Amino acid sequence: MINIDLALVICAEGNDRDRAAAALLRCKLNPICCSNLREARTLLNQEHFCVVLCADLLSDGDYRAVLKEVRKTDKDAHVVVLSETAECESYVPAPEDDAFDYLSCPTNLPC
């Protein structure tokens, strides 16, 4: 069963991560943050998340690797890719790879 108030943020520490976590709190979600795919894999095996926000590039992988991990552990979580570029064409494959959506960073997510 999915914990409907947990959200995973996979992003290096910094403004983007802080903004994503703050936006999730405003949406009444409880963010859990990590910095890389290895940490995310551990968290995905421990908890069930309703949404996963991940940076397009991580120190040990990318959003496609995150999608694979989510599919293996929690198929109901929606994955949103946090893009460092504003070019939609760069992330057209993201929804085709089962990502729910993508957002340009820095983000100021509305709720």
C-alpha positions as CSV (number, residue, x, y, z in Angstrom):
1,M,0.0,0.0,0.0
2,I,1.2,3.5,-0.9
3,N,1.7,6.0,1.8
4,I,-0.2,8.9,0.2
5,D,1.6,11.6,2.1
6,L,5.2,10.6,1.4
7,A,7.2,12.1,-1.4
8,L,10.8,11.2,-2.4
9,V,13.1,14.0,-3.7
10,I,16.3,12.7,-5.4
11,C,18.4,15.7,-6.0
12,A,21.8,17.0,-4.9
13,E,21.7,19.3,-1.9
14,G,21.0,22.9,-2.8
15,N,18.3,25.3,-3.9
16,D,16.5,23.0,-6.2
17,R,16.2,20.3,-3.6
18,D,15.1,22.8,-0.9
19,R,12.5,24.4,-3.2
20,A,11.1,21.0,-4.2
21,A,10.8,19.9,-0.6
22,A,9.2,23.2,0.4
23,A,6.7,23.0,-2.4
24,L,5.8,19.4,-1.4
25,L,5.2,20.6,2.2
26,R,2.9,23.3,0.9
27,C,1.0,20.5,-1.0
28,K,0.6,18.7,2.4
29,L,3.2,16.0,1.4
30,N,6.1,14.8,3.6
31,P,9.3,15.0,1.6
32,I,12.2,12.6,2.2
33,C,15.3,13.8,0.4
34,C,18.3,12.0,-0.9
35,S,21.2,12.8,-3.1
36,N,21.8,9.9,-5.4
37,L,20.5,6.6,-6.9
38,R,22.0,4.4,-4.3
39,E,20.3,6.3,-1.4
40,A,17.0,6.4,-3.4
41,R,17.2,2.6,-4.0
42,T,17.4,2.0,-0.2
43,L,14.5,4.4,0.5
44,L,12.3,3.0,-2.3
45,N,12.8,-0.5,-0.7
46,Q,11.9,0.8,2.8
47,E,8.9,3.1,2.1
48,H,6.1,3.5,-0.4
49,F,5.9,7.0,-2.0
50,C,3.0,8.6,-3.8
51,V,5.4,10.7,-5.9
52,V,9.1,10.7,-6.7
53,L,10.8,13.9,-7.9
54,C,14.2,13.3,-9.3
55,A,16.9,15.4,-11.0
56,D,17.5,14.5,-14.6
57,L,21.2,13.7,-13.8
58,L,22.5,12.2,-10.6
59,S,26.1,11.5,-9.5
60,D,25.5,7.8,-10.0
61,G,22.8,7.6,-12.7
62,D,19.9,9.5,-14.3
63,Y,16.1,9.7,-14.3
64,R,15.8,6.6,-16.4
65,A,17.7,4.5,-13.7
66,V,15.3,6.0,-11.1
67,L,12.3,4.9,-13.2
68,K,13.6,1.4,-13.4
69,E,14.0,1.3,-9.6
70,V,10.5,2.7,-9.0
71,R,9.0,0.1,-11.4
72,K,10.8,-2.7,-9.5
73,T,9.7,-1.5,-6.0
74,D,6.5,0.6,-6.2
75,K,4.8,0.7,-9.5
76,D,2.1,3.2,-8.3
77,A,4.4,6.1,-7.5
78,H,4.4,8.9,-10.0
79,V,7.9,10.1,-11.2
80,V,8.5,13.7,-12.0
81,V,11.8,14.6,-13.6
82,L,13.4,17.9,-12.5
83,S,15.1,19.3,-15.5
84,E,18.1,21.7,-15.5
85,T,17.1,22.9,-18.9
86,A,13.9,24.6,-20.0
87,E,13.9,22.8,-23.4
88,C,10.9,20.6,-23.5
89,E,12.4,18.6,-26.4
90,S,15.2,17.4,-24.1
91,Y,12.7,15.5,-22.0
92,V,10.1,14.3,-24.5
93,P,11.3,10.8,-23.8
94,A,10.7,11.1,-20.1
95,P,6.9,10.5,-20.2
96,E,7.5,7.8,-22.8
97,D,9.8,6.1,-20.3
98,D,6.9,6.1,-17.8
99,A,7.7,9.3,-16.1
100,F,4.6,11.2,-15.0
101,D,5.9,14.6,-16.1
102,Y,8.9,16.9,-16.0
103,L,9.5,20.3,-14.5
104,S,12.1,22.9,-15.3
105,C,14.4,23.9,-12.3
106,P,14.7,25.9,-10.4
107,T,11.2,25.1,-9.6
108,N,8.5,26.8,-7.7
109,L,5.8,24.2,-7.6
110,P,2.3,25.5,-7.2
111,C,-0.4,23.5,-5.3
